[in-house]
């Protein structure tokens, strides 16, 4: 028994082209209107070429034609709801310049929505409106389906940002102060939910020391409930209520198991693994743990208040890796000892790991560990595996904070 199978042809033409063909066939656009469309199109192409570059070059004019087709098509499909007959009537009744502007305005509003769930995101991280329009209209012409997907994604980001500001405000943080954090919404939400889970009277966001106590309290909780949050949500918008319902479910399913399985010190120190899980309020320096104070003092003793300088960090790590007492500045005899020790027994990886864990302040640990494992360690193994004294000494001088003049040769 045979079954008839019909093949559906997907129309890949730009939406504007499909609408124009339909409008001509259906008699929605007559010859006078077609002539007007040609005049409007020519004017629009010149305007777009002028805005994005120059109308005097053929490639710019061809790109401007693509831009016009994209913008008009976006406006037609959005305003018609994808109904081609309705779009044909819009093409009949509205000028191409008006439709082009409507499409551009949609993209401008899209550009204004956040690309990430980040508080106080600096505008430097966002491409300019002009670059965004250029990309969406010619480099990779945007379809209405892609526009809808991107719009939905960015709207969700905005909802998270709004909900996070709302949550921070309920915990006593002004929006201007929250903007200074420049952190992802999920980390703030997780921190707020940890507070709301463990404290009857939520006392705001936590420092590292308070996190230790909240972590222990959360591990002892037999059930996960957020009574204070439930009371707050009675006065919240439907959007915030819906989002916080999802977030509390996610917290219980994904974050709470981490709290129960992983020690508090491991969570806040191992930023490679747990980066972004929680937000730690560092505004109160007096609440730094005793261990962190000891780390800070030892790190300062070694680096002389220059521990954030990469060349100082490199010298310290290489000295630790070769069994030397670490200091801020590398003397020439230290460089020679590093080279001799490496050629004799290589690097002591365990010593480096212990040093990073026990001496490097936790806010630097992830970056220092990554630098050693991905950059400094592999590079130093290659550079120190040489018999050329000048080459090795120059490498160490360029890489570390050194106290001798470079020898050319």
SEBA-89683 format. One record per residue (C-alpha): residue number from 0; chain; x, y, z. Coordinates in pm, 1 decimal. Layout:
REM SEBA-89683
- NUM A X Y Z
...
REM end
This chain:
REM SEBA-89683
- 0 A 0.0 0.0 0.0
- 1 A 143.9 333.4 -104.4
- 2 A 89.4 661.9 75.0
- 3 A 106.1 993.6 -109.3
- 4 A 373.7 1216.7 35.0
- 5 A 363.7 1586.5 -42.7
- 6 A 684.7 1784.0 -31.1
- 7 A 655.3 2129.0 120.3
- 8 A 882.6 2389.0 -32.3
- 9 A 1022.7 2633.4 220.9
- 10 A 1022.1 2987.9 87.8
- 11 A 1363.0 3126.7 179.2
- 12 A 1313.8 3465.7 16.0
- 13 A 1328.5 3773.5 240.7
- 14 A 987.8 3846.8 391.9
- 15 A 966.4 4182.4 217.5
- 16 A 1011.7 4013.2 -121.3
- 17 A 742.6 3756.6 -44.6
- 18 A 500.2 4027.4 63.8
- 19 A 567.6 4237.4 -245.5
- 20 A 507.4 3941.4 -479.0
- 21 A 184.5 3856.8 -298.4
- 22 A 67.3 4218.3 -302.1
- 23 A 127.1 4241.8 -678.3
- 24 A -51.0 3913.2 -749.4
- 25 A -344.7 4002.3 -522.9
- 26 A -381.2 4348.4 -670.4
- 27 A -302.6 4520.5 -342.9
- 28 A -19.6 4713.5 -506.1
- 29 A -94.5 4871.0 -843.1
- 30 A 147.0 5026.5 -1091.3
- 31 A 138.5 5378.8 -943.5
- 32 A 208.2 5235.6 -598.1
- 33 A 485.7 5016.9 -741.3
- 34 A 647.9 5325.3 -894.9
- 35 A 621.0 5499.6 -558.6
- 36 A 785.0 5200.2 -388.8
- 37 A 1075.9 5225.2 -631.9
- 38 A 1123.7 5593.7 -551.7
- 39 A 1093.5 5533.3 -177.3
- 40 A 1335.7 5241.6 -199.3
- 41 A 1597.3 5445.5 -384.6
- 42 A 1572.0 5722.5 -126.4
- 43 A 1587.4 5477.5 163.8
- 44 A 1895.0 5303.6 22.8
- 45 A 2082.4 5633.1 -6.5
- 46 A 1983.0 5732.5 347.6
- 47 A 2098.2 5400.3 492.4
- 48 A 2423.2 5402.8 294.5
- 49 A 2492.7 5753.7 421.8
- 50 A 2419.3 5657.3 783.5
- 51 A 2638.7 5346.6 782.4
- 52 A 2910.9 5464.3 545.8
- 53 A 2891.8 5647.8 214.8
- 54 A 2645.1 5649.1 -75.7
- 55 A 2931.8 5684.8 -323.6
- 56 A 3054.1 5323.8 -319.1
- 57 A 2872.6 5036.7 -486.6
- 58 A 2932.8 4785.3 -201.9
- 59 A 2784.8 5034.0 45.6
- 60 A 2474.6 5078.1 -172.0
- 61 A 2433.1 4701.6 -208.1
- 62 A 2462.1 4660.4 168.4
- 63 A 2210.2 4941.9 215.4
- 64 A 1964.3 4758.4 -9.6
- 65 A 1997.1 4451.8 213.7
- 66 A 1946.2 4672.7 518.5
- 67 A 1629.0 4824.0 374.5
- 68 A 1486.6 4484.0 282.7
- 69 A 1566.2 4353.5 633.0
- 70 A 1417.8 4650.0 820.2
- 71 A 1101.8 4670.7 610.6
- 72 A 1052.3 4294.7 628.3
- 73 A 1093.0 4299.5 1006.0
- 74 A 831.9 4573.6 1042.5
- 75 A 586.8 4404.2 804.3
- 76 A 607.1 4064.6 972.7
- 77 A 587.7 4210.6 1323.2
- 78 A 292.7 4439.9 1253.0
- 79 A 100.8 4180.8 1050.0
- 80 A 160.8 3892.6 1286.9
- 81 A 302.6 3695.8 995.8
- 82 A -19.9 3718.7 791.7
- 83 A 96.7 3790.2 441.9
- 84 A -229.2 3947.1 321.2
- 85 A -224.4 4191.1 613.3
- 86 A 142.1 4262.4 539.2
- 87 A 51.6 4333.3 175.8
- 88 A -200.6 4594.4 284.5
- 89 A 59.0 4752.5 512.1
- 90 A 296.3 4773.4 216.1
- 91 A 22.0 4943.9 19.4
- 92 A -65.1 5195.0 290.0
- 93 A 271.7 5279.3 448.1
- 94 A 583.1 5420.7 287.5
- 95 A 903.2 5217.5 279.9
- 96 A 1072.2 5491.8 481.8
- 97 A 811.2 5460.9 757.3
- 98 A 838.5 5081.5 758.3
- 99 A 1218.1 5099.4 759.9
- 100 A 1209.0 5334.1 1058.3
- 101 A 963.8 5103.7 1237.8
- 102 A 1198.8 4809.4 1185.9
- 103 A 1498.5 5010.2 1306.1
- 104 A 1307.2 5126.8 1614.1
- 105 A 1233.5 4764.3 1703.3
- 106 A 1602.4 4680.4 1681.5
- 107 A 1693.2 4986.7 1888.9
- 108 A 1456.1 4874.0 2164.1
- 109 A 1603.9 4524.7 2142.4
- 110 A 1953.2 4669.6 2177.1
- 111 A 1842.4 4850.9 2491.7
- 112 A 1756.1 4524.4 2666.2
- 113 A 2035.4 4351.1 2863.2
- 114 A 2235.7 4073.4 2701.0
- 115 A 2331.9 3930.8 3042.0
- 116 A 2183.5 3895.3 3389.9
- 117 A 2434.0 4136.3 3537.1
- 118 A 2377.1 4413.1 3792.0
- 119 A 2511.0 4753.8 3699.6
- 120 A 2656.6 4627.9 3372.3
- 121 A 2889.3 4898.6 3234.6
- 122 A 2792.9 5017.0 2887.1
- 123 A 3148.6 4947.0 2773.7
- 124 A 3057.7 4579.9 2754.3
- 125 A 2769.4 4649.0 2515.6
- 126 A 2827.8 4708.5 2145.4
- 127 A 2717.2 5047.3 2017.6
- 128 A 2367.1 5087.6 1880.2
- 129 A 2506.5 5160.8 1534.6
- 130 A 2724.3 4848.2 1533.4
- 131 A 2427.6 4642.1 1651.2
- 132 A 2207.0 4778.2 1371.6
- 133 A 2482.0 4718.0 1116.9
- 134 A 2521.3 4356.5 1223.9
- 135 A 2147.5 4284.3 1232.8
- 136 A 2065.0 4441.0 897.5
- 137 A 2348.7 4341.2 665.3
- 138 A 2627.2 4132.3 819.0
- 139 A 2383.4 3866.9 945.2
- 140 A 2036.0 3993.4 847.7
- 141 A 1794.9 3923.0 1129.6
- 142 A 1472.2 3734.5 1068.4
- 143 A 1155.9 3796.2 1266.0
- 144 A 1188.4 3451.6 1426.9
- 145 A 1542.0 3533.8 1539.7
- 146 A 1426.9 3872.8 1661.1
- 147 A 1153.5 3713.9 1872.8
- 148 A 1394.5 3460.3 2023.1
- 149 A 1653.4 3728.1 2106.2
- 150 A 1385.1 3958.8 2245.5
- 151 A 1249.9 3682.2 2470.5
- 152 A 1600.0 3600.2 2595.3
- 153 A 1681.8 3962.0 2675.0
- 154 A 1344.0 4019.0 2838.4
- 155 A 1415.9 3726.3 3070.7
- 156 A 1747.6 3890.1 3156.2
- 157 A 1563.9 4213.2 3239.4
- 158 A 1315.6 4023.6 3455.6
- 159 A 1603.2 3867.7 3650.8
- 160 A 1769.1 4205.1 3696.9
- 161 A 1443.7 4366.6 3816.2
- 162 A 1374.8 4079.4 4056.8
- 163 A 1729.5 4096.0 4193.5
- 164 A 1702.9 4469.5 4260.7
- 165 A 1369.6 4403.6 4432.5
- 166 A 1521.4 4129.0 4647.3
- 167 A 1823.8 4342.2 4735.4
- 168 A 1595.2 4629.4 4836.2
- 169 A 1400.9 4400.7 5069.9
- 170 A 1732.9 4313.4 5232.7
- 171 A 1816.4 4680.7 5282.2
- 172 A 2038.1 4752.3 4980.6
- 173 A 1975.9 5061.4 4767.2
- 174 A 1979.7 5017.8 4389.8
- 175 A 2279.6 5249.3 4354.6
- 176 A 2477.5 5033.3 4596.3
- 177 A 2374.7 4712.4 4418.8
- 178 A 2492.9 4865.1 4090.7
- 179 A 2842.5 4886.9 4235.8
- 180 A 2859.0 4509.8 4280.0
- 181 A 2874.2 4425.6 3906.0
- 182 A 2778.5 4064.0 3977.6
- 183 A 2543.8 3816.5 3812.1
- 184 A 2187.5 3801.8 3938.0
- 185 A 2195.1 3431.4 4019.2
- 186 A 2471.7 3477.6 4278.9
- 187 A 2276.1 3754.3 4454.7
- 188 A 1953.7 3551.6 4443.5
- 189 A 2130.6 3244.3 4583.5
- 190 A 2279.9 3449.3 4866.1
- 191 A 1944.3 3607.1 4948.5
- 192 A 1772.1 3268.6 4950.3
- 193 A 2038.4 3125.7 5181.9
- 194 A 1970.4 3410.9 5425.1
- 195 A 1593.3 3367.5 5392.2
- 196 A 1623.4 2992.8 5444.5
- 197 A 1823.4 3017.0 5765.5
- 198 A 1718.9 3340.8 5938.0
- 199 A 1374.7 3425.5 6073.7
- 200 A 1464.2 3793.2 6061.4
- 201 A 1683.6 3829.2 5750.5
- 202 A 1983.9 4046.2 5832.5
- 203 A 2101.0 4134.9 5484.4
- 204 A 2377.0 3996.3 5267.4
- 205 A 2667.6 3813.6 5423.2
- 206 A 3042.9 3834.8 5454.4
- 207 A 3263.5 3527.1 5441.8
- 208 A 3250.2 3478.9 5819.9
- 209 A 2870.3 3499.4 5832.0
- 210 A 2848.9 3260.9 5537.8
- 211 A 3018.3 2996.2 5752.4
- 212 A 2735.8 3023.7 6007.0
- 213 A 2457.9 3031.6 5745.9
- 214 A 2611.5 2734.6 5568.5
- 215 A 2609.4 2532.6 5891.5
- 216 A 2251.6 2635.9 5969.0
- 217 A 2135.8 2537.0 5619.1
- 218 A 2291.0 2192.0 5654.3
- 219 A 2089.8 2135.6 5972.3
- 220 A 1756.8 2239.4 5815.6
- 221 A 1534.1 1939.3 5758.5
- 222 A 1290.6 2120.5 5530.3
- 223 A 1336.1 2405.8 5287.6
- 224 A 1096.2 2692.1 5349.2
- 225 A 1119.2 3067.5 5301.5
- 226 A 848.4 3225.3 5521.4
- 227 A 986.5 3579.3 5505.7
- 228 A 1006.4 3560.6 5126.7
- 229 A 650.1 3430.4 5105.8
- 230 A 533.8 3733.9 5303.2
- 231 A 732.0 3973.0 5084.0
- 232 A 593.9 3822.7 4764.6
- 233 A 237.3 3909.2 4861.6
- 234 A 310.5 4268.6 4758.0
- 235 A 532.7 4184.1 4459.7
- 236 A 441.8 4200.9 4092.0
- 237 A 321.0 3882.2 3919.6
- 238 A 647.2 3869.2 3725.0
- 239 A 860.4 3876.9 4039.3
- 240 A 638.5 3619.2 4211.2
- 241 A 665.9 3381.4 3915.9
- 242 A 1042.2 3422.1 3883.8
- 243 A 1107.6 3379.2 4256.1
- 244 A 895.6 3064.0 4260.2
- 245 A 1121.9 2916.9 3992.2
- 246 A 1434.1 3036.5 4170.1
- 247 A 1338.5 2887.3 4506.6
- 248 A 1272.8 2554.3 4334.3
- 249 A 1611.1 2576.4 4160.8
- 250 A 1783.6 2668.5 4487.0
- 251 A 1637.4 2366.5 4665.9
- 252 A 1714.7 2131.0 4376.9
- 253 A 2062.2 2254.5 4279.7
- 254 A 2219.7 2485.0 4540.2
- 255 A 2110.9 2326.4 4866.5
- 256 A 2270.4 1989.4 4776.7
- 257 A 2601.7 2171.4 4719.7
- 258 A 2574.9 2334.1 5062.9
- 259 A 2505.5 1997.9 5224.1
- 260 A 2787.7 1816.4 5043.8
- 261 A 3067.6 2075.3 5026.4
- 262 A 3237.8 2248.1 5323.2
- 263 A 3189.5 2623.6 5345.8
- 264 A 3562.1 2698.2 5315.9
- 265 A 3582.4 2493.7 4996.1
- 266 A 3288.1 2682.7 4843.5
- 267 A 3424.7 3031.6 4896.3
- 268 A 3790.9 2949.8 4833.7
- 269 A 3757.9 2730.4 4525.3
- 270 A 3642.5 3001.5 4287.1
- 271 A 3738.2 2797.4 3981.7
- 272 A 3462.6 2551.7 4069.9
- 273 A 3210.1 2764.3 4257.6
- 274 A 3251.9 3105.7 4095.5
- 275 A 2919.8 3288.3 4083.9
- 276 A 2738.6 3052.0 4319.3
- 277 A 2713.3 3311.8 4596.7
- 278 A 2768.9 3684.3 4635.2
- 279 A 2987.4 3781.3 4932.3
- 280 A 2949.4 4130.2 5075.5
- 281 A 3305.2 4256.2 5119.2
- 282 A 3205.4 4602.9 5245.0
- 283 A 3277.3 4508.0 5606.5
- 284 A 3650.7 4446.9 5632.6
- 285 A 3621.2 4376.9 6006.2
- 286 A 3431.0 4055.6 5933.0
- 287 A 3712.4 3885.6 5741.0
- 288 A 3795.4 3553.9 5904.6
- 289 A 4104.2 3512.0 6120.7
- 290 A 4246.5 3276.5 5859.5
- 291 A 4204.6 3539.4 5590.9
- 292 A 4373.7 3797.7 5812.0
- 293 A 4669.1 3565.7 5858.1
- 294 A 4682.5 3502.9 5482.1
- 295 A 4670.3 3874.7 5409.6
- 296 A 4950.5 3947.9 5655.4
- 297 A 5176.8 3674.2 5517.5
- 298 A 5103.0 3772.5 5156.5
- 299 A 5179.1 4137.4 5235.7
- 300 A 5501.8 4040.3 5412.6
- 301 A 5617.1 3851.7 5102.6
- 302 A 5497.7 4090.4 4832.0
- 303 A 5528.7 4424.0 5009.9
- 304 A 5177.9 4548.2 4921.6
- 305 A 5241.7 4467.7 4554.8
- 306 A 5071.6 4129.1 4548.3
- 307 A 4836.7 4233.6 4269.1
- 308 A 5129.4 4282.4 4026.8
- 309 A 5170.1 3992.1 3786.6
- 310 A 5550.3 4010.0 3776.0
- 311 A 5563.9 3987.5 4155.7
- 312 A 5326.5 3690.3 4154.5
- 313 A 5537.0 3513.8 3889.2
- 314 A 5859.2 3555.1 4084.0
- 315 A 5698.8 3434.3 4406.5
- 316 A 5551.7 3124.8 4240.7
- 317 A 5878.0 3029.3 4070.7
- 318 A 6064.8 3061.4 4400.0
- 319 A 5806.9 2847.7 4579.9
- 320 A 5815.5 2590.9 4298.2
- 321 A 6192.9 2552.6 4333.9
- 322 A 6216.6 2552.7 4714.2
- 323 A 6333.7 2910.8 4767.9
- 324 A 6200.2 3149.1 5031.0
- 325 A 5962.4 3373.0 4829.8
- 326 A 6028.6 3746.6 4813.8
- 327 A 5885.5 4035.7 4616.3
- 328 A 6195.0 4102.6 4406.3
- 329 A 6413.6 3843.5 4235.7
- 330 A 6788.8 3880.7 4281.9
- 331 A 7024.1 3741.1 4019.0
- 332 A 7143.8 3471.0 4256.3
- 333 A 6777.3 3375.5 4314.5
- 334 A 6731.3 3342.3 3939.3
- 335 A 7035.8 3116.7 3918.6
- 336 A 6902.9 2900.5 4201.5
- 337 A 6562.8 2872.4 4030.9
- 338 A 6733.2 2756.0 3712.9
- 339 A 6962.3 2509.4 3892.4
- 340 A 6679.9 2365.4 4101.8
- 341 A 6452.7 2323.1 3800.3
- 342 A 6722.1 2142.0 3599.9
- 343 A 6788.9 1914.8 3895.5
- 344 A 6434.6 1820.3 4003.0
- 345 A 6174.7 2022.7 3812.2
- 346 A 5895.9 2211.5 3988.1
- 347 A 5737.3 2112.7 4318.8
- 348 A 5372.2 2127.1 4212.2
- 349 A 5247.5 2026.7 4557.1
- 350 A 5434.1 2317.4 4718.3
- 351 A 5279.5 2561.3 4471.2
- 352 A 4930.9 2422.5 4537.1
- 353 A 4977.6 2451.7 4915.6
- 354 A 5111.0 2805.5 4883.8
- 355 A 4816.2 2918.4 4672.2
- 356 A 4569.7 2755.8 4912.9
- 357 A 4728.5 2875.5 5237.8
- 358 A 4900.5 3206.0 5159.4
- 359 A 4751.3 3371.3 4849.8
- 360 A 4440.0 3572.8 4949.3
- 361 A 4128.4 3393.0 4832.3
- 362 A 4023.2 3679.4 4603.1
- 363 A 4343.6 3619.0 4401.0
- 364 A 4353.7 3240.6 4426.8
- 365 A 4155.5 3150.4 4115.1
- 366 A 4356.6 3386.8 3893.3
- 367 A 4692.6 3286.4 4043.1
- 368 A 4612.7 2915.5 4014.7
- 369 A 4500.7 2959.9 3655.0
- 370 A 4813.0 3162.7 3571.2
- 371 A 5039.1 2890.5 3711.5
- 372 A 4858.8 2599.3 3547.9
- 373 A 4785.6 2755.2 3208.5
- 374 A 5057.5 3014.8 3148.4
- 375 A 5353.8 3052.8 3381.7
- 376 A 5413.8 2686.3 3466.5
- 377 A 5408.2 2549.7 3109.0
- 378 A 5605.9 2845.5 2971.4
- 379 A 5872.3 2832.6 3244.6
- 380 A 5927.7 2459.8 3187.0
- 381 A 6017.1 2535.3 2825.8
- 382 A 6226.3 2845.7 2892.2
- 383 A 6426.0 2698.7 3183.6
- 384 A 6502.9 2379.6 2994.6
- 385 A 6794.9 2547.8 2820.2
- 386 A 7172.9 2569.8 2845.4
- 387 A 7177.6 2932.7 2729.3
- 388 A 7245.4 3141.7 3040.2
- 389 A 7162.7 3473.2 2874.4
- 390 A 6833.1 3344.3 2736.8
- 391 A 6725.6 3201.7 3074.5
- 392 A 6828.7 3510.6 3273.6
- 393 A 6652.5 3741.5 3029.1
- 394 A 6338.0 3529.1 3049.8
- 395 A 6334.0 3544.1 3430.0
- 396 A 6401.7 3916.9 3426.3
- 397 A 6119.5 3980.7 3178.9
- 398 A 5877.0 3758.3 3368.5
- 399 A 5954.3 3846.4 3731.5
- 400 A 6020.3 4160.3 3936.2
- 401 A 6398.6 4154.6 3897.0
- 402 A 6684.3 4356.3 4046.6
- 403 A 6960.5 4330.7 3786.4
- 404 A 7027.4 4472.6 3442.0
- 405 A 6953.2 4262.1 3137.1
- 406 A 7252.2 4128.7 2947.6
- 407 A 7215.3 4152.9 2573.0
- 408 A 7348.7 3877.3 2356.3
REM end
